[in-house]
Amino acid sequence: ALSEQGPTIAVSEKGFVRNYSPPKSCGDDELEFRLSLSLDENPDEVDWSLVTIITLGSFDFLSIIDESCDGCYAPRESYGRTRVTEIICIPEDQKDCLEFSFENRKGLSDGAGFSIFLDGTELDRFSNNYDREGGETVESKRVFKFDNQKSTQCLREIQMCDEGYSNLAVVILLDDYPEDTALNLRDMKNNNSNFSMTIPKGGFTSVSEFRILQECVPTDGCYEFSIIDEDGICCEDGFGYYSILFDELIVNGTDATIGISSTTGIFTDRVVHVFGGGCDSNVSS
């Protein structure tokens, strides 16, 4: 059989066909993440993702999509009732920031599920009739979070500001054409456009770059923030999004506890947000 990840060797077993993925060697500074999947008769209903999460203040932000599958095990006649192994090489300094999610949209039938391993150590196992934490389960969705609360690599501090100033942070994950994206910030009340987070087109150069920009600005200002990109930063040319935090609150409509939203990356040409303590009450963001 052929999967999206490359050739596999199929060997018949009782009730399943085991698919052996070709060996993959990780580098000296990488760890091997191994996902062992037992697929049921609806393999195209399986979604999973392995992502890197960075925490800023009280919000979690997706910084890298290490690997994902959105119904990728198709057609059913090729992947139904099979076992598949996926191997992903993870930079060692990111291991505590990872989050793995699994979902079978139609629920798991008997014997289906997954196990995940990091450098040979089993981290989690899940199926319709076994739960590593004990007892039976009929869940179809599972999220495994690595111990990111203990790693400073995963935690970013909010920049502290003097009295009369507030922290303004922009979190952005760029798409495959970062040079097309520009940011602009101006204080309409005080007629000031001299901010470090104003970045012209061509200022971003790294594909799928994750960036946190922070600056202390007068609390009583009225700020107009613009993001400019002809076709947005999601989704045909890569997954991108952005979030704006003013005084440690998200102001551009992403989730209240998780600052991850692909919808903020979907726009044409330009999006403008207006916010700040000095804005007229009739002005909305």
C-alpha positions as CSV (number, residue, x, y, z in Angstrom):
1,A,0.0,0.0,0.0
2,L,1.1,3.6,-0.4
3,S,0.4,6.2,2.3
4,E,0.9,10.0,2.1
5,Q,4.1,9.4,4.2
6,G,5.6,7.1,1.6
7,P,5.8,3.3,0.8
8,T,4.8,0.7,3.3
9,I,5.0,-3.1,3.4
10,A,1.7,-4.9,4.1
11,V,1.7,-8.2,6.0
12,S,-1.5,-10.1,6.8
13,E,-2.4,-10.7,10.4
14,K,-5.6,-12.0,12.1
15,G,-8.2,-9.3,11.8
16,F,-5.7,-6.7,10.5
17,V,-3.2,-6.0,7.8
18,R,0.0,-4.6,9.5
19,N,1.6,-1.8,7.6
20,Y,5.3,-1.5,8.3
21,S,6.7,2.0,7.7
22,P,10.2,2.2,6.2
23,P,12.9,2.9,8.9
24,K,13.4,6.6,9.6
25,S,16.6,7.8,11.4
26,C,16.4,10.9,13.5
27,G,19.4,13.2,14.0
28,D,21.6,13.5,17.1
29,D,19.5,16.5,18.5
30,E,16.2,14.9,17.7
31,L,13.9,12.4,19.4
32,E,11.8,9.8,17.7
33,F,8.0,10.2,18.2
34,R,6.3,7.0,17.1
35,L,2.5,6.7,16.5
36,S,1.1,3.2,16.2
37,L,-2.4,3.2,14.8
38,S,-4.9,0.4,14.6
39,L,-7.5,1.6,12.1
40,D,-11.1,0.3,12.0
41,E,-13.4,0.0,9.0
42,N,-13.7,3.9,8.7
43,P,-10.0,4.9,8.5
44,D,-10.8,8.1,6.6
45,E,-12.7,9.3,9.7
46,V,-9.4,9.5,11.7
47,D,-7.8,12.9,12.4
48,W,-4.6,13.4,14.4
49,S,-2.1,16.1,15.0
50,L,1.2,16.7,16.8
51,V,1.8,20.4,17.5
52,T,4.2,22.6,19.4
53,I,2.5,24.9,22.0
54,I,4.0,28.1,23.4
55,T,2.4,29.7,26.4
56,L,2.3,33.5,26.7
57,G,0.7,34.8,29.9
58,S,-2.5,32.8,30.3
59,F,-2.8,31.9,26.6
60,D,-1.6,28.9,24.6
61,F,-0.4,29.5,21.1
62,L,0.4,27.0,18.3
63,S,3.9,27.6,17.1
64,I,4.6,24.6,14.8
65,I,2.5,22.0,13.2
66,D,5.0,19.1,13.4
67,E,2.7,16.6,11.6
68,S,-1.0,16.1,11.1
69,C,-3.6,13.9,9.4
70,D,-7.0,15.1,8.4
71,G,-8.8,12.0,7.0
72,C,-5.5,11.1,5.2
73,Y,-6.0,7.3,5.5
74,A,-8.1,6.9,2.4
75,P,-9.5,5.1,0.5
76,R,-11.2,2.8,2.9
77,E,-10.4,-0.3,0.9
78,S,-6.7,0.3,1.3
79,Y,-6.6,1.3,5.0
80,G,-9.6,-0.3,6.5
81,R,-8.7,-2.6,9.4
82,T,-5.0,-2.0,9.1
83,R,-2.2,-1.1,11.5
84,V,0.0,1.9,10.5
85,T,3.1,3.3,12.1
86,E,4.1,7.0,11.7
87,I,7.6,8.3,12.8
88,I,8.2,12.0,13.4
89,C,11.6,13.4,14.4
90,I,11.2,16.1,17.1
91,P,13.9,18.6,18.1
92,E,14.9,17.6,21.6
93,D,14.4,21.2,23.0
94,Q,10.7,21.1,21.9
95,K,9.7,17.8,23.5
96,D,8.0,19.4,26.6
97,C,6.0,21.7,24.4
98,L,4.2,19.0,22.4
99,E,0.5,18.2,22.2
100,F,-0.9,15.2,20.5
101,S,-4.6,15.0,19.5
102,F,-6.5,12.1,18.1
103,E,-10.1,11.8,16.9
104,N,-12.2,9.2,15.1
105,R,-15.3,11.1,14.0
106,K,-17.5,8.0,13.9
107,G,-16.2,6.5,17.1
108,L,-13.9,3.6,17.6
109,S,-14.9,0.0,16.8
110,D,-13.5,-3.0,18.5
111,G,-9.7,-3.2,18.5
112,A,-9.1,0.2,17.0
113,G,-7.0,2.9,18.7
114,F,-3.4,4.1,19.1
115,S,-0.2,4.0,21.1
116,I,2.3,6.8,21.2
117,F,6.0,6.5,22.1
118,L,8.9,9.0,22.6
119,D,12.3,7.4,22.1
120,G,10.9,4.0,22.8
121,T,9.0,4.9,26.0
122,E,5.2,4.5,25.8
123,L,3.4,7.8,26.7
124,D,-0.2,6.9,26.1
125,R,-2.4,4.2,24.8
126,F,-6.1,4.5,23.8
127,S,-8.8,2.4,22.3
128,N,-12.5,1.7,22.6
129,N,-11.9,-0.9,25.3
130,Y,-8.7,0.1,27.0
131,D,-7.6,3.3,28.7
132,R,-4.1,3.7,30.2
133,E,-5.6,5.5,33.1
134,G,-7.7,2.5,33.9
135,G,-11.2,1.3,33.2
136,E,-13.2,1.0,30.0
137,T,-13.9,3.8,27.6
138,V,-16.0,4.5,24.6
139,E,-14.6,7.9,23.8
140,S,-13.6,8.8,20.2
141,K,-11.4,11.8,21.0
142,R,-8.1,12.0,23.1
143,V,-5.6,14.8,23.8
144,F,-2.2,14.1,25.3
145,K,-0.3,17.1,26.6
146,F,3.4,16.8,27.4
147,D,4.6,18.3,30.7
148,N,5.1,21.8,29.3
149,Q,4.5,23.5,32.7
150,K,8.0,22.5,33.8
151,S,9.9,23.8,30.7
152,T,10.9,27.4,30.3
153,Q,11.3,26.6,26.6
154,C,7.5,26.5,26.4
155,L,6.8,29.5,28.5
156,R,7.2,33.1,27.4
157,E,6.9,36.0,29.8
158,I,4.7,39.1,29.3
159,Q,6.9,42.2,29.1
160,M,6.5,44.3,32.2
161,C,5.7,48.0,31.6
162,D,6.0,51.2,33.6
163,E,3.1,53.0,35.1
164,G,0.9,54.5,32.5
165,Y,2.0,52.0,29.9
166,S,0.4,48.7,28.8
167,N,1.9,45.6,27.1
168,L,0.9,45.2,23.5
169,A,1.8,41.8,22.0
170,V,1.2,40.4,18.6
171,V,1.6,36.7,18.1
172,I,1.8,35.5,14.5
173,L,2.4,32.3,12.6
174,L,3.3,33.0,9.0
175,D,2.4,30.9,5.9
176,D,4.6,29.7,3.1
177,Y,5.1,33.2,1.7
178,P,6.2,35.3,4.7
179,E,7.6,38.1,2.5
180,D,4.1,39.0,1.4
181,T,3.0,39.9,5.0
182,A,3.3,43.3,6.6
183,L,2.2,44.8,10.0
184,N,1.5,48.4,10.8
185,L,0.7,50.0,14.1
186,R,-0.1,53.7,14.8
187,D,-1.5,55.6,17.8
188,M,-4.3,57.7,16.3
189,K,-4.9,59.7,19.5
190,N,-1.2,60.8,19.8
191,N,-0.4,60.8,16.1
192,N,2.5,58.3,16.6
193,S,3.5,55.7,14.1
194,N,7.0,55.0,15.5
195,F,6.6,51.4,16.8
196,S,9.0,48.5,16.6
197,M,6.3,46.1,15.6
198,T,5.6,47.9,12.3
199,I,7.2,45.5,9.8
200,P,7.0,46.2,6.0
201,K,6.6,43.6,3.3
202,G,9.8,41.6,3.0
203,G,10.5,42.0,6.7
204,F,9.5,38.4,7.4
205,T,11.7,35.9,5.6
206,S,11.3,32.5,7.2
207,V,8.6,30.1,6.0
208,S,6.1,29.1,8.8
209,E,7.9,31.4,11.2
210,F,6.4,31.8,14.7
211,R,7.0,35.2,16.2
212,I,6.0,37.0,19.4
213,L,6.3,40.8,19.2
214,Q,5.9,42.9,22.4
215,E,6.1,46.6,23.1
216,C,5.1,48.9,26.0
217,V,2.7,51.6,24.7
218,P,0.7,54.4,26.5
219,T,-2.4,52.9,28.1
220,D,-4.5,55.9,27.1
221,G,-3.6,55.6,23.4
222,C,-6.0,54.6,20.6
223,Y,-4.3,52.1,18.4
224,E,-4.9,51.0,14.8
225,F,-3.2,47.7,14.0
226,S,-3.2,46.5,10.4
227,I,-2.1,43.2,8.9
228,I,-1.6,43.3,5.2
229,D,-1.3,40.3,2.9
230,E,-2.9,40.0,-0.6
231,D,-4.4,36.5,0.0
232,G,-4.2,36.3,3.8
233,I,-2.0,33.9,5.8
234,C,-4.2,30.8,5.7
235,C,-4.9,28.2,4.3
236,E,-4.0,27.3,0.7
237,D,-0.3,28.4,1.2
238,G,0.1,27.0,4.7
239,F,-1.5,27.4,8.1
240,G,-1.1,30.9,9.6
241,Y,-2.9,33.0,12.1
242,Y,-2.4,36.0,14.4
243,S,-3.5,37.2,17.8
244,I,-3.3,40.7,19.3
245,L,-3.1,41.1,23.1
246,F,-3.5,44.5,24.8
247,D,-3.1,44.6,28.5
248,E,-3.0,40.8,28.6
249,L,-6.4,40.5,26.9
250,I,-6.9,39.2,23.3
251,V,-8.7,41.9,21.3
252,N,-9.1,40.3,17.8
253,G,-11.7,37.6,18.6
254,T,-9.8,34.4,19.1
255,D,-10.8,31.9,21.8
256,A,-10.8,33.2,25.3
257,T,-8.3,30.7,26.7
258,I,-6.5,29.4,23.6
259,G,-5.1,31.9,21.2
260,I,-5.2,29.6,18.2
261,S,-7.6,30.4,15.4
262,S,-7.2,29.7,11.7
263,T,-10.0,32.1,10.9
264,T,-7.9,35.1,11.9
265,G,-5.5,34.1,9.0
266,I,-8.3,34.1,6.4
267,F,-8.7,37.6,4.9
268,T,-8.1,39.4,1.6
269,D,-5.6,42.3,1.4
270,R,-5.9,43.9,4.8
271,V,-7.5,43.6,8.2
272,V,-7.7,46.6,10.7
273,H,-8.2,46.4,14.5
274,V,-8.8,49.5,16.7
275,F,-8.4,49.3,20.5
276,G,-6.9,51.1,23.5
277,G,-7.9,53.0,26.6
278,G,-8.0,56.3,24.7
279,C,-10.4,55.3,21.9
280,D,-13.8,57.0,21.6
281,S,-16.6,54.7,22.9
282,N,-18.1,54.6,19.4
283,V,-14.9,53.1,17.9
284,S,-15.0,49.3,17.7
285,S,-12.2,46.8,16.8
